């Protein structure tokens, strides 16, 4: 008679694998998610660089204008009096958590949710890289009624909205 703890579970066959396991499809999905995030973060960093090279007060489109500013804090300048290393450590931890969550769940979620996760990851990474470079995030989009923001902030916001909408849609379909 064999003890219960000595019995090894049977190996999972192809049909029994969960989406989080390493399959070619899951690997492709994760690689695509990361590639999209890298491209979007690169676009964000390029735009920040171009705005910094231009005149501090750029074009005015009426509802939106370009005004260069720097945010040493987190969202809405919260924590702007904290040492830069603390803000970098906190945002690094959050970005790492977002990355791990996105890579773990990407094969299981709908395409819209993956797009949202790519946007969130890109925004977080773009702002983190910018912050590491000079201790502050470069902001340049000014509305006059909302704090100055940048493309990375827009990616984060749109990504969260897309992820929430996709999750709500999937839940309503399950009911």
C-alpha positions in Angstrom: 0.0 0.0 0.0 1.4 3.4 -1.0 1.1 6.5 1.2 -1.0 9.3 -0.3 2.0 11.7 -0.3 4.1 9.3 -2.3 1.7 9.2 -5.2 2.7 11.6 -8.1 -0.1 13.1 -10.0 -0.4 12.1 -13.6 1.3 14.3 -16.2 -1.0 16.7 -17.8 -1.7 16.0 -21.4 -2.0 18.7 -24.1 -5.8 19.1 -23.5 -5.3 19.4 -19.7 -2.8 22.2 -19.7 -3.8 25.5 -18.2 -3.3 28.7 -20.3 -0.6 29.9 -17.8 1.6 27.0 -18.6 4.4 27.5 -21.1 2.9 26.5 -24.5 3.9 28.0 -27.8 0.6 30.0 -27.8 1.2 31.3 -24.3 4.8 32.3 -25.1 3.7 34.1 -28.3 1.0 36.0 -26.4 3.4 37.0 -23.7 6.0 38.1 -26.2 3.4 40.1 -28.2 2.3 41.8 -24.9 5.8 42.8 -24.1 6.7 43.9 -27.6 3.6 46.2 -27.8 4.5 47.6 -24.4 8.1 48.2 -25.4 7.1 50.0 -28.6 4.6 52.2 -26.8 7.1 53.1 -24.0 9.7 53.9 -26.6 7.2 56.3 -28.4 6.5 57.9 -25.0 10.2 58.4 -24.3 10.8 59.8 -27.8 7.9 62.3 -27.5 9.2 63.4 -24.1 12.7 64.0 -25.6 11.3 65.9 -28.5 9.2 68.2 -26.3 12.3 68.8 -24.1 14.3 69.8 -27.1 11.6 72.2 -28.3 10.5 75.5 -26.7 9.0 75.0 -23.2 5.7 76.5 -24.4 4.7 74.6 -27.5 1.6 74.8 -29.7 -1.8 75.7 -28.2 -4.8 73.8 -29.6 -7.4 75.6 -27.5 -8.5 72.7 -25.3 -4.9 71.3 -25.1 -1.5 73.0 -25.2 2.1 71.8 -24.8 3.7 73.2 -21.7 6.9 71.5 -20.4 6.9 70.6 -16.7 8.6 68.1 -14.4 6.8 66.0 -11.8 9.1 64.6 -9.0 6.2 62.9 -7.3 3.9 60.1 -8.4 0.3 60.8 -9.7 -0.8 64.5 -9.4 2.6 65.3 -7.7 1.8 63.2 -4.6 5.0 62.3 -2.8 6.9 65.1 -4.5 8.8 65.8 -1.3 10.0 62.2 -0.9 13.6 61.4 -1.8 13.9 60.4 -5.5 15.2 56.9 -4.6 12.0 56.2 -2.5 9.7 57.2 -5.5 11.9 55.2 -7.9 11.8 52.1 -5.5 8.0 52.4 -5.2 7.3 52.8 -8.9 9.8 50.1 -9.7 7.9 47.7 -7.4 4.6 48.6 -8.8 5.9 48.3 -12.4 7.4 44.9 -11.6 4.1 43.7 -10.1 2.2 44.9 -13.2 4.6 43.1 -15.4 4.4 39.8 -13.5 0.6 40.0 -13.3 0.3 40.8 -17.0 2.7 38.0 -18.1 0.9 35.5 -15.8 -2.6 36.2 -16.9 -2.1 37.3 -20.5 -2.8 33.8 -22.1 -6.1 33.6 -20.1 -7.7 37.0 -20.9 -9.4 38.4 -23.9 -7.4 40.4 -26.5 -8.8 43.7 -25.3 -7.6 43.0 -21.8 -4.1 42.1 -23.1 -4.1 45.4 -25.0 -5.0 47.2 -21.8 -2.3 45.5 -19.9 0.2 46.4 -22.6 -0.8 50.0 -22.4 -0.6 50.0 -18.6 2.8 48.4 -18.7 4.0 50.8 -21.4 2.9 53.8 -19.4 4.4 52.6 -16.1 7.7 51.7 -17.8 7.9 55.0 -19.8 7.4 57.1 -16.7 9.8 54.9 -14.6 12.6 55.1 -17.2 12.0 58.9 -17.4 12.1 59.2 -13.6 15.3 57.1 -13.3 17.0 59.3 -16.0 16.6 62.6 -14.1 14.6 62.1 -10.9 11.3 63.4 -12.3 8.7 62.6 -15.0 8.5 64.9 -18.0 4.9 66.2 -18.4 3.8 68.4 -21.3 0.1 68.1 -22.1 -1.8 71.0 -20.4 -5.5 71.6 -20.4 -5.8 74.4 -17.9 -8.3 72.5 -15.8 -6.4 69.3 -15.2 -2.8 68.6 -13.9 -0.2 68.5 -16.7 0.3 65.0 -18.0 2.1 63.0 -20.8 1.5 60.2 -23.2 2.5 57.5 -20.6 -0.2 58.9 -18.3 -2.7 58.7 -21.1 -1.6 55.1 -21.9 -2.0 54.1 -18.2 -5.5 55.7 -18.0 -6.7 54.2 -21.3 -5.2 50.8 -20.4 -7.0 50.8 -17.1 -10.3 51.7 -18.8 -9.8 49.0 -21.4 -8.9 46.4 -18.9 -11.9 47.2 -16.7 -14.3 47.3 -19.7 -13.0 44.0 -20.9 -13.3 42.4 -17.5 -16.9 43.7 -17.1 -17.8 42.4 -20.5 -16.3 39.0 -19.8 -18.2 38.8 -16.5 -21.5 39.8 -18.2 -21.0 37.1 -20.8 -20.4 34.5 -18.1 -23.7 35.3 -16.4 
